[in-house]
């Protein structure tokens, strides 16, 4: 019956009747969700669920335990085994389908983050670290007008170290959720002074709470409201009367999943940062410059802009005489000096070795680029890195009008830098299609 009903809803369903086959099929087929009966021949559903969650290739697949068992200890055992939800027969198909939609949405989101994380690891941009399975100090927003129930829920969650912030009004709760970072939001569907559906919709529309799990507290006669709330993006539901152990298990599971999600997002963000940021100077790197310049040159609305290519004079001699630590300090000092004298809208990057790139956009007067380059040159000459260390820089400038060809502009700026080096260093030279001699590739002096 369940297979037929799901097929009617256009799910692709594979049904098996032997528990041990579930592990192999889940590994090979990689379903979006597993509906697992508890009473099965051989291994029961609890054991299969634990093994699925322990497997590297199946741990991410959501599991919903479905059973005729009605006792609270059976639900606790199911949720403790790693199940994402526990539903008793007879099945409420409306609630099941709503839960399936929500679980699959979240699973596919997590699949995207896992794929990005694996890509970052393959490129060497991720530091391996274990998941934090602690729920201590987790912040929970509780929205319930019934003071006695709210106090009971708060006591249960606080017993495991969670910090509960109660709120009785949906507008106050909406403001609190936006202002403070919460790991879980509990909402009673029987709010007296607000519309719980509108509140769920607002929470899911807000950037601050769109990824925060929302656990609903529902009375048995609130079935239609519950289904609507789940379809609006609520994460899970807990049917009243309140079962304290089930509340604690569901809340703990959602908090752990959110913290795992947050860790993936931070790791991917860190990996992206590492991919485009030079670790020594904390400036953008060559990879980012090429990407940025390609976009800029292809934008017909970009207007006039300038590229400055800067090279530290006689940097090899500094390294040879004073050592690589002083050489690193020189590069960091140059980066800090450039950063101080440029606008936030200007691109600043380490192009490689002792070379830096500056791109100045929205350039109404091309002469401004020369003025900026001279200011940067003078600021570098005035730097103090270490006793006896004199730092100067040569700068090549080219002016461009979008659309343009990025590779040609880099060559033009490099040619101008060559001229500055050849003519005595510590100076600024302008080069471009309308300025100076035709481009020739030459090996620049140090």
C-alpha positions in Angstrom: 0.0 0.0 0.0 2.8 2.4 0.9 4.7 1.6 -2.3 1.6 2.2 -4.4 0.8 5.5 -2.7 4.3 6.8 -3.1 4.4 5.8 -6.8 1.1 7.7 -7.3 3.0 10.8 -6.0 5.7 10.2 -8.6 8.4 8.9 -6.3 10.6 6.2 -7.6 10.3 3.4 -5.1 12.3 0.3 -4.6 10.8 -2.2 -2.1 12.6 -5.0 -0.3 11.5 -7.4 2.4 14.7 -8.6 3.9 16.5 -6.2 6.2 20.1 -7.2 5.4 19.5 -6.4 1.7 18.8 -2.8 2.7 22.5 -2.0 3.4 23.8 -3.2 0.0 20.9 -1.6 -1.9 21.3 1.7 0.0 25.0 1.8 -0.8 24.5 1.1 -4.5 21.3 2.9 -5.2 21.8 6.0 -3.0 18.1 6.8 -2.4 16.9 10.2 -1.2 15.2 8.7 1.8 14.7 5.2 3.4 11.3 4.2 4.9 12.2 1.4 7.3 9.9 -1.1 9.1 11.1 -2.1 12.6 9.6 -5.6 12.7 11.6 -7.5 10.0 13.1 -11.0 9.7 16.7 -11.3 10.7 18.0 -7.8 11.7 15.3 -5.5 13.0 14.9 -1.9 11.9 16.8 -0.5 14.8 19.9 -2.5 14.0 19.6 -1.7 10.3 19.2 2.0 11.0 22.3 2.0 13.2 24.3 0.3 10.5 23.1 2.7 7.9 24.1 5.7 10.0 27.5 4.1 10.7 28.3 3.5 7.0 30.4 6.2 5.3 28.3 5.9 2.1 24.9 5.8 3.7 25.2 8.0 6.9 23.8 11.0 5.0 20.6 9.2 3.8 17.6 10.1 6.0 15.7 7.2 7.6 12.1 7.3 8.6 11.1 4.3 10.9 7.5 3.1 10.3 6.0 0.6 12.6 2.9 -0.7 14.3 4.5 -0.2 17.7 2.8 2.5 19.6 4.8 2.7 22.9 6.9 5.7 23.8 10.0 3.6 24.5 9.9 2.3 20.9 9.9 5.9 19.6 12.8 6.8 21.9 14.8 3.7 20.7 14.1 4.6 17.1 15.2 8.2 17.4 18.3 7.1 19.5 19.3 4.7 16.7 19.8 7.7 14.3 16.4 7.8 12.6 15.3 11.2 11.3 11.7 10.5 12.1 9.4 7.8 13.6 5.9 7.3 12.4 3.4 4.8 13.8 0.7 2.8 11.8 -1.9 3.5 10.6 0.0 6.0 8.5 -1.3 9.5 8.1 -0.4 9.8 4.5 -0.8 13.6 4.4 1.7 14.0 7.2 4.1 11.4 5.8 4.2 13.1 2.3 4.7 16.5 3.9 7.6 15.1 6.0 9.1 13.4 3.0 9.1 16.7 1.0 10.8 18.5 3.8 13.4 15.7 4.5 14.3 15.4 0.8 14.7 19.2 0.5 17.1 19.3 3.4 18.9 16.2 2.2 19.5 17.6 -1.2 20.8 20.9 0.3 23.2 18.8 2.4 24.3 16.9 -0.6 25.3 20.1 -2.3 27.4 21.2 0.7 29.0 17.7 1.0 29.9 17.8 -2.7 31.5 21.2 -2.3 33.3 20.0 0.9 34.6 16.9 -1.0 35.8 19.1 -3.9 37.6 21.3 -1.4 39.3 18.3 0.2 40.4 16.9 -3.2 42.0 20.3 -4.0 43.8 20.3 -0.6 41.8 23.2 0.8 40.2 21.5 3.8 41.5 20.7 7.3 40.0 17.4 8.5 38.3 17.8 11.9 35.7 15.7 13.7 32.1 16.8 14.0 31.1 18.4 17.3 28.3 16.2 18.6 27.7 18.2 21.8 24.4 20.0 22.3 25.7 22.0 25.3 24.9 25.7 25.2 22.6 25.3 22.2 20.2 28.2 22.0 16.5 27.3 21.6 13.7 29.8 20.9 10.4 28.5 22.4 7.2 30.1 21.1 4.2 28.9 23.2 1.5 31.0 24.9 0.8 28.2 27.5 3.1 29.2 30.4 2.9 25.8 32.2 3.9 23.8 29.1 6.6 26.3 28.2 8.1 26.0 31.7 8.0 22.2 31.5 9.7 22.2 28.0 12.3 24.7 29.2 13.2 22.5 32.2 13.6 19.4 30.0 15.9 21.1 27.5 17.8 23.0 30.2 18.6 19.6 31.9 20.8 18.8 28.9 22.6 22.2 29.0 20.4 24.0 26.3 19.6 27.6 26.8 15.9 28.2 26.2 14.6 31.7 25.4 10.7 31.8 25.8 8.4 33.9 23.7 4.7 34.1 23.8 3.9 36.3 20.8 4.7 35.5 17.2 5.9 39.0 16.3 8.2 39.2 19.3 9.5 35.7 18.4 10.1 36.8 14.8 12.1 39.7 16.0 14.1 37.6 18.5 14.9 34.9 15.9 16.3 37.6 13.5 18.4 39.2 16.2 19.9 36.2 18.0 21.5 33.0 16.6 19.4 30.0 17.6 20.1 26.3 17.0 16.5 25.3 17.2 13.0 27.0 17.2 10.0 25.3 18.8 6.6 26.6 17.8 3.2 25.6 19.2 0.6 25.5 16.5 -2.1 26.6 19.0 -0.8 30.1 19.4 -3.5 32.4 20.7 -2.1 35.8 19.6 -0.8 35.0 16.1 -0.8 32.9 13.0 1.8 30.0 13.3 1.8 29.5 9.5 2.7 33.1 8.9 5.4 32.8 11.5 6.9 29.7 9.9 6.8 31.4 6.5 8.5 34.5 7.9 11.2 32.4 9.5 11.9 30.5 6.3 12.0 33.8 4.3 14.6 35.4 6.6 18.3 35.0 5.9 18.9 34.8 9.6 16.6 31.8 10.2 16.2 30.1 6.9 18.5 27.2 7.9 17.4 27.0 11.5 15.4 23.8 12.3 11.8 24.4 13.3 10.1 21.8 15.5 6.3 22.1 15.7 4.2 21.2 18.8 0.8 20.0 17.5 -2.4 18.7 18.9 -4.0 15.7 17.3 -6.8 17.8 15.8 -4.4 20.2 14.1 -3.5 17.8 11.3 -4.3 20.2 8.4 -2.4 23.1 10.0 0.5 20.8 10.6 0.7 19.6 7.0 0.6 23.3 5.8 3.4 24.2 8.3 5.6 21.4 7.1 5.0 22.4 3.5 6.0 25.9 4.4 9.4 24.7 5.6 9.0 23.5 9.2 11.5 20.7 9.9 9.7 18.3 12.2 6.7 17.8 14.5 6.0 16.5 17.9 2.5 15.4 18.7 1.0 16.4 22.0 0.5 15.4 24.8 4.2 16.1 25.5 6.6 13.2 25.8 9.6 14.6 27.5 12.1 12.0 26.3 10.9 12.2 22.7 11.1 16.0 22.9 14.7 15.8 24.1 15.7 13.2 21.4 14.2 15.2 18.6 15.6 18.5 19.8 19.1 17.0 20.3 19.1 15.3 16.8 18.1 18.6 15.0 20.7 20.6 16.9 23.4 18.1 16.0 22.4 18.1 12.3 22.3 21.9 12.3 25.8 22.1 13.8 27.0 19.6 11.2 25.5 21.7 8.5 27.1 24.8 9.9 30.5 23.1 10.0 30.2 22.1 6.4 29.3 25.6 5.4 32.2 27.1 7.3 34.6 24.6 5.9 33.5 25.3 2.4 33.7 29.0 3.0 37.2 28.5 4.4 38.2 26.4 1.4 37.0 29.1 -1.0 38.9 31.6 0.9 42.0 29.5 0.7 41.6 29.0 -3.0 41.6 32.7 -3.8 43.6 34.3 -1.0 47.4 34.5 -0.8 48.3 33.1 2.7 51.3 35.4 3.3 49.8 38.8 2.5 46.1 37.9 2.8 45.5 39.6 -0.6 43.7 38.0 -3.5 45.9 35.7 -5.5 46.6 35.3 -9.3 43.7 32.9 -9.8 41.3 35.5 -8.5 42.8 38.3 -10.6 42.3 36.4 -13.8 38.7 35.6 -12.9 38.0 39.2 -11.9 39.7 40.7 -14.9 37.8 38.5 -17.3 34.5 39.6 -15.9 35.5 43.2 -15.9 36.8 43.2 -19.4 33.6 41.5 -20.6 31.3 44.1 -18.9 30.3 46.8 -21.4 29.2 49.0 -18.5 32.5 48.9 -16.8 33.8 52.0 -18.5 37.4 53.1 -18.2 39.7 51.4 -15.7 43.4 51.2 -15.0 45.7 48.2 -14.2 48.9 48.8 -12.1 51.5 46.1 -12.1 54.0 46.6 -9.2 57.2 44.8 -8.6 59.5 45.1 -5.5 63.0 46.2 -6.8 65.9 43.9 -6.2 63.8 41.6 -4.0 66.2 38.7 -4.5 69.1 40.7 -3.1 67.0 41.5 0.0 66.3 37.8 0.5 70.0 36.9 -0.1 71.3 39.6 2.3 68.8 39.6 5.1 67.1 36.2 4.8 63.7 35.0 3.8 62.0 36.1 7.0 62.9 39.7 6.3 61.8 39.1 2.7 58.4 37.9 3.9 58.1 41.0 6.1 58.8 43.2 3.1 56.0 41.5 1.1 53.6 41.8 4.0 54.6 45.5 4.5 54.1 46.3 0.9 50.7 44.6 1.0 49.7 46.6 4.1 50.9 49.8 2.6 49.0 49.3 -0.6 45.9 48.3 1.3 46.1 51.5 3.3 46.4 53.8 0.3 43.6 52.3 -1.9 39.9 52.4 -1.9 37.8 49.4 -0.9 36.4 49.3 -4.5 39.9 48.9 -5.9 41.2 45.4 -6.5 44.5 44.6 -4.8 46.2 41.2 -5.3 49.5 39.4 -5.1 50.2 38.3 -8.6 53.1 36.1 -7.7 56.5 36.3 -6.1 57.2 40.0 -5.4 54.6 41.2 -8.0 51.3 42.9 -7.1 48.3 43.9 -9.2 46.0 46.9 -8.6 42.9 47.5 -10.7 41.2 50.9 -10.3 37.7 51.0 -11.7 35.3 53.8 -12.5 38.1 56.0 -13.8 36.8 59.3 -15.1 40.3 60.8 -15.5 43.1 58.5 -16.7 45.6 60.8 -15.1 44.2 59.7 -11.7 45.8 56.3 -12.3 49.3 57.9 -12.6 48.7 60.0 -9.4 47.6 56.9 -7.5 50.6 54.9 -8.8 53.0 57.7 -7.7 51.4 57.8 -4.3 51.8 54.1 -3.9 55.4 54.2 -5.0 56.2 57.0 -2.5 54.5 55.2 0.3 56.5 52.0 -0.3 59.8 54.0 -0.5 58.9 55.5 2.9 58.4 52.1 4.5 60.5 50.9 7.5 60.8 47.1 7.6 64.1 46.5 9.4 67.4 48.4 9.9 69.3 48.8 6.7 66.5 47.4 4.5 65.6 49.9 1.8 62.4 49.0 -0.2 61.4 50.5 -3.5 59.0 49.4 -6.2 58.6 49.9 -10.0 55.1 50.3 -11.3 53.7 49.8 -14.8 50.3 51.3 -15.7 47.9 50.7 -18.5 44.5 52.3 -19.1 41.7 50.3 -20.6 38.1 50.7 -21.8 35.7 47.8 -21.5 35.1 45.6 -23.4 38.7 44.6 -23.6 41.0 41.5 -23.7 42.3 40.6 -20.2 45.5 38.9 -21.4 46.5 41.8 -23.6 46.1 44.2 -20.6 48.3 42.1 -18.4 50.9 42.1 -21.2 50.7 45.9 -21.6 51.0 46.5 -17.8 54.0 44.1 -17.7 55.6 45.9 -20.6 55.2 49.2 -18.8 56.8 47.6 -15.7 59.7 46.4 -17.8 60.3 50.0 -19.0 60.2 51.3 -15.4 62.8 48.6 -14.4 65.0 49.3 -17.4 65.0 53.1 -16.9 66.3 52.9 -13.3 63.6 51.4 -11.1 61.6 53.1 -8.4 59.4 54.9 -10.9 56.0 54.7 -12.7 55.7 54.1 -16.4 52.5 54.3 -18.5 51.9 51.9 -21.4 49.0 51.1 -23.6 47.7 51.0 -27.2 47.6 54.8 -27.3 50.7 55.3 -25.1 54.4 54.5 -25.8 56.0 52.0 -28.1 54.5 48.8 -29.4 54.5 45.8 -27.0 57.5 43.6 -27.0 58.1 40.7 -24.6 61.4 41.1 -22.8 62.9 39.6 -19.6 62.6 42.2 -16.9 65.5 43.3 -14.6 65.1 42.2 -11.0 
